Amino acid sequence: MKNSDPSGPPDRRENHLGEAGRGFWSRRSTATLYLIDGYTLPYSTYGIGQGIRGIAIHGIADSHPFREQDFTMDAIQAILTRRSIRRFEERGLPPDAIDRLLEAAMAAPSARNAQPWHFIVIDERSILLEIAGRFPNAEPARYAPVGILVCGDSTLELSKGYWIIDCAAAAQNMLLAAHAMGLGGLWTGVYPREQRVEGLRELLGIPEHVMPHSLLLFGYPAETPPEVRRYHPDRIHRNRW
Ligand SMILES: Cc1cc2nc3c(=O)[nH]c(=O)nc-3n(C[C@H](O)[C@H](O)[C@H](O)COP(=O)(O)O)c2cc1C
């Protein structure tokens, strides 16, 4: 895979967690409640030090095919343990997983609450293969059972230019929701690369007023990238630069 754009090899500044770190952040949790330090609600066996125990991402609706423990992960844990997945198992997603991902996407914040997005769910293998063939940065589409193309609709925009950020928030929500559901996800960049934007527009019949923004790939992970820490105190400034 080409190391263009933000994609590429793991960042050398990252700390790959050792055994101790991994023990502290278990990948799976059975937390089902919103837990704030000081409250005595039941909680799972991990925590963030002695402080806030986090906010659970858990069942969006009651009828879902996941067992509660499969579907529930502390939000902070999900954020800190999510990695890009580029190899997927052959099996498809559980029946309503895509709806849950889309529900997570559309729950994202957006400038003036414009929600200027559309989503194209791609589960036809021939189209995913075509994408993998045409766009080297999206090569993992060859193996992913599902792709979701996040698009921005200029006619829905309320504050000019913010659609890019709004769509990014929706994309990130989906990646986190997928991870919390035990699935793997990959963000492959589209906008602002002209060739990718126009290539996908042509391939998928997207109208002129709609901009392909990012193509997310989902499936059961067939790899387990190590957890990393990216906390850099030298990037933090207090009150002034
Ligand atoms: C805007 C954006 C575009 C990206 N484009 C690609 C891409 O085209 N292909 C790819 O394999 N990964 C892509 N990635 C994933 C990044 O390479 C990945 O997030 C980064 O290396 C950090 O690794 P992690 O996601 O495992 O934490 C993209 C990520 C972002 C946020």
The ligand as a Tripos MOL2 file, in Angstrom:
@<TRIPOS>MOLECULE
LIG
   31    33     1     0     0
SMALL
NO_CHARGES

@<TRIPOS>ATOM
      1 C1         -8.5890   11.3730    6.8030 C.3       1 LIG1
      2 C2         -7.9850    9.9960    6.8560 C.ar      1 LIG1
      3 C3         -7.6420    9.3540    5.6990 C.ar      1 LIG1
      4 C4         -7.0970    8.0760    5.7270 C.ar      1 LIG1
      5 N1         -6.8630    7.4310    4.5490 N.ar      1 LIG1
      6 C5         -6.4280    6.1580    4.5720 C.ar      1 LIG1
      7 C6         -6.3010    5.4450    3.3550 C.ar      1 LIG1
      8 O1         -6.5810    5.9720    2.2870 O.2       1 LIG1
      9 N2         -5.8800    4.1650    3.4100 N.ar      1 LIG1
     10 C7         -5.5740    3.5570    4.5940 C.ar      1 LIG1
     11 O2         -5.1950    2.3770    4.5850 O.2       1 LIG1
     12 N3         -5.6980    4.2070    5.7780 N.ar      1 LIG1
     13 C8         -6.1230    5.4900    5.7910 C.ar      1 LIG1
     14 N4         -6.3100    6.1600    6.9710 N.ar      1 LIG1
     15 C9         -6.0120    5.5020    8.2380 C.3       1 LIG1
     16 C10        -4.7160    6.0410    8.8530 C.3       1 LIG1
     17 O3         -3.6080    5.5530    8.1420 O.3       1 LIG1
     18 C11        -4.6610    5.6200   10.3250 C.3       1 LIG1
     19 O4         -5.7710    6.1410   10.9950 O.3       1 LIG1
     20 C12        -3.3870    6.0690   11.0090 C.3       1 LIG1
     21 O5         -2.2580    5.4230   10.4480 O.3       1 LIG1
     22 C13        -3.4180    5.7940   12.4990 C.3       1 LIG1
     23 O6         -3.5950    4.4150   12.7550 O.3       1 LIG1
     24 P1         -4.8610    3.8550   13.5720 P.3       1 LIG1
     25 O7         -6.1210    4.2400   12.8230 O.co2     1 LIG1
     26 O8         -4.6550    2.3770   13.6380 O.co2     1 LIG1
     27 O9         -4.8590    4.4930   14.9320 O.co2     1 LIG1
     28 C14        -6.8520    7.4420    6.9600 C.ar      1 LIG1
     29 C15        -7.1990    8.0960    8.1370 C.ar      1 LIG1
     30 C16        -7.7690    9.3550    8.0910 C.ar      1 LIG1
     31 C17        -8.1960   10.0160    9.3820 C.3       1 LIG1
@<TRIPOS>BOND
     1     1     2 1
     2     2     3 ar
     3     2    30 ar
     4     3     4 ar
     5     4     5 ar
     6     4    28 ar
     7     5     6 ar
     8     6     7 ar
     9     6    13 1
    10     7     8 2
    11     7     9 ar
    12     9    10 ar
    13    10    11 2
    14    10    12 ar
    15    12    13 ar
    16    13    14 ar
    17    14    15 1
    18    14    28 ar
    19    15    16 1
    20    16    17 1
    21    16    18 1
    22    18    19 1
    23    18    20 1
    24    20    21 1
    25    20    22 1
    26    22    23 1
    27    23    24 1
    28    24    25 2
    29    24    26 1
    30    24    27 1
    31    28    29 ar
    32    29    30 ar
    33    30    31 1
@<TRIPOS>SUBSTRUCTURE
     1 LIG1         1 GROUP 0 **** ****
